């Protein structure tokens, strides 16, 4: 037994490569309970998410998963691989789309493109990374996309190499 301790973390700013696509695993199967709990916790009383009888008369014929749950899960699926313990803050989301609905029992799969990155001018030990997240269901249909800007830590090793540690 080596006694070595390995701590799971995301990537530091300097470890991210523009143009790289990270495929996040495992996927997440969404249940009716997930949808009802999230919808009621967030006070979203939209009948399309909560009322099966009402939803049966819509073009979808059944309740749909709350799109904010879909977005939250999309981002959440990326955390362990990209930002766990290395993010400073979310700076914002843009161009969020939901081109197809999620239904109870669908499985959400996610991937993230590192669309751009730059060192922060006001925070020299940190950098700004633009993520382009994409969620697909089990059939490969895109159900959500989002552009997300984050403030990320630069690794201690990179700072030491720059003489800034």
Wavefront OBJ file of the C-alpha trace (Angstrom):
o trace
v 0.000 0.000 0.000
v 1.605 3.252 -1.156
v -0.307 5.666 1.041
v -0.684 7.951 -1.977
v -3.756 10.226 -1.798
v -5.484 11.086 -5.043
v -8.008 13.905 -4.994
v -10.508 14.175 -7.827
v -10.587 17.604 -9.388
v -11.503 19.394 -12.555
v -9.031 20.977 -14.929
v -7.133 24.153 -14.235
v -7.318 26.993 -16.760
v -3.911 26.096 -18.217
v -4.888 22.429 -18.663
v -7.827 23.250 -20.937
v -7.225 23.166 -24.659
v -9.276 25.307 -27.025
v -11.180 23.144 -29.472
v -11.135 20.039 -27.256
v -14.452 18.291 -26.685
v -15.014 16.490 -23.384
v -17.607 13.708 -23.357
v -19.122 13.401 -19.888
v -20.021 10.044 -18.417
v -22.185 8.518 -17.114
v -25.442 9.855 -18.468
v -28.404 10.662 -16.220
v -31.815 9.027 -16.620
v -34.502 11.505 -15.575
v -37.483 10.202 -13.625
v -40.909 11.664 -12.996
v -39.895 12.121 -9.345
v -36.840 14.180 -10.401
v -39.023 16.432 -12.508
v -41.781 16.912 -9.926
v -39.300 17.564 -7.098
v -37.273 20.114 -9.081
v -40.392 21.808 -10.430
v -42.011 22.185 -7.024
v -38.780 23.192 -5.252
v -38.321 26.022 -7.744
v -41.982 27.116 -7.509
v -42.563 26.504 -11.213
v -46.217 25.523 -11.201
v -46.398 25.073 -14.960
v -49.033 22.411 -15.671
v -46.884 21.032 -18.495
v -44.493 19.695 -15.829
v -46.932 18.706 -13.067
v -50.373 17.822 -14.424
v -50.525 14.576 -16.408
v -54.220 15.008 -17.324
v -53.702 18.556 -18.577
v -50.513 17.579 -20.430
v -52.315 14.703 -22.154
v -54.279 17.308 -24.128
v -51.151 19.130 -25.369
v -49.255 18.407 -28.558
v -46.801 16.378 -26.441
v -49.448 14.130 -24.902
v -47.613 13.852 -21.592
v -45.734 15.980 -19.040
v -42.324 17.259 -20.091
v -39.201 17.610 -17.990
v -38.655 21.146 -16.744
v -36.119 22.768 -19.088
v -34.284 24.340 -16.142
v -33.725 20.824 -14.763
v -32.339 19.842 -18.166
v -29.975 22.843 -18.165
v -28.869 22.243 -14.576
v -28.191 18.574 -15.261
v -26.309 19.400 -18.453
v -23.939 21.658 -16.517
v -23.817 19.249 -13.591
v -22.667 16.380 -15.802
v -19.573 18.439 -16.722
v -18.468 19.326 -13.190
v -16.392 16.286 -12.202
v -14.419 16.351 -15.445
v -13.948 20.097 -15.913
v -14.553 22.344 -12.912
v -14.593 20.352 -9.644
v -12.506 22.432 -7.242
v -10.937 24.549 -9.997
v -13.756 26.976 -10.827
v -13.870 30.390 -9.188
v -17.293 31.454 -10.485
v -19.857 31.170 -13.228
v -19.834 34.479 -15.098
v -22.897 33.910 -17.223
v -24.895 31.858 -19.693
v -25.895 32.836 -23.220
v -27.608 31.271 -26.193
v -29.408 28.624 -24.148
v -31.664 26.523 -26.377
v -33.987 23.553 -25.941
v -34.521 22.226 -29.478
v -36.356 19.078 -28.338
v -38.162 18.147 -25.120
v -36.985 15.755 -22.421
v -39.532 13.225 -21.228
v -39.714 11.105 -18.079
v -37.425 8.100 -18.578
v -35.127 9.845 -21.065
v -31.396 9.658 -20.412
v -29.369 12.842 -20.727
v -25.836 12.660 -22.153
v -23.546 15.681 -22.267
v -20.417 16.970 -23.906
v -18.539 20.244 -23.657
v -16.425 22.097 -26.193
v -13.734 24.444 -24.877
v -14.682 27.270 -27.238
v -12.233 29.882 -25.995
v -10.052 30.933 -23.128
v -7.982 33.901 -22.021
v -6.177 35.017 -18.905
v -8.063 37.542 -16.826
v -6.591 41.035 -16.975
v -7.961 42.000 -13.562
v -7.198 38.653 -11.879
v -3.825 37.436 -13.177
v -3.994 34.128 -11.254
v -7.221 33.214 -13.031
v -8.577 32.821 -16.542
v -11.893 33.008 -18.371
v -13.075 29.919 -20.236
v -16.055 29.725 -22.580
v -17.755 26.344 -22.548
v -20.243 25.237 -25.197
v -22.365 22.520 -23.589
v -24.552 20.127 -25.585
v -27.074 17.638 -24.185
v -28.504 14.736 -26.138
v -31.072 12.143 -25.184
v -30.596 8.393 -25.550
v -31.510 8.621 -29.249
v -28.851 11.252 -29.944
v -31.387 14.077 -30.311
v -30.052 17.418 -29.074
v -32.280 18.518 -26.197
v -30.275 21.489 -24.878
v -27.313 23.710 -25.681
v -25.720 26.513 -23.708
v -22.737 28.802 -23.899
v -21.251 29.371 -20.447
v -18.505 31.714 -19.333
v -16.520 30.763 -16.236
v -13.669 32.150 -14.172
v -11.134 29.366 -13.558
v -8.052 29.003 -11.392
v -4.629 28.787 -13.006
v -2.680 25.816 -11.642
v -0.103 26.387 -8.926
v 2.478 24.755 -11.224
v 1.787 27.210 -14.055
v 1.952 30.155 -11.661
v 5.250 28.870 -10.219
v 6.667 28.521 -13.732
v 5.701 32.137 -14.351
v 7.341 33.168 -11.071
v 4.005 34.289 -9.586
v 3.338 31.651 -6.946
l 1 2 3 4 5 6 7 8 9 10 11 12 13 14 15 16 17 18 19 20 21 22 23 24 25 26 27 28 29 30 31 32 33 34 35 36 37 38 39 40 41 42 43 44 45 46 47 48 49 50 51 52 53 54 55 56 57 58 59 60 61 62 63 64 65 66 67 68 69 70 71 72 73 74 75 76 77 78 79 80 81 82 83 84 85 86 87 88 89 90 91 92 93 94 95 96 97 98 99 100 101 102 103 104 105 106 107 108 109 110 111 112 113 114 115 116 117 118 119 120 121 122 123 124 125 126 127 128 129 130 131 132 133 134 135 136 137 138 139 140 141 142 143 144 145 146 147 148 149 150 151 152 153 154 155 156 157 158 159 160 161 162 163 164 165
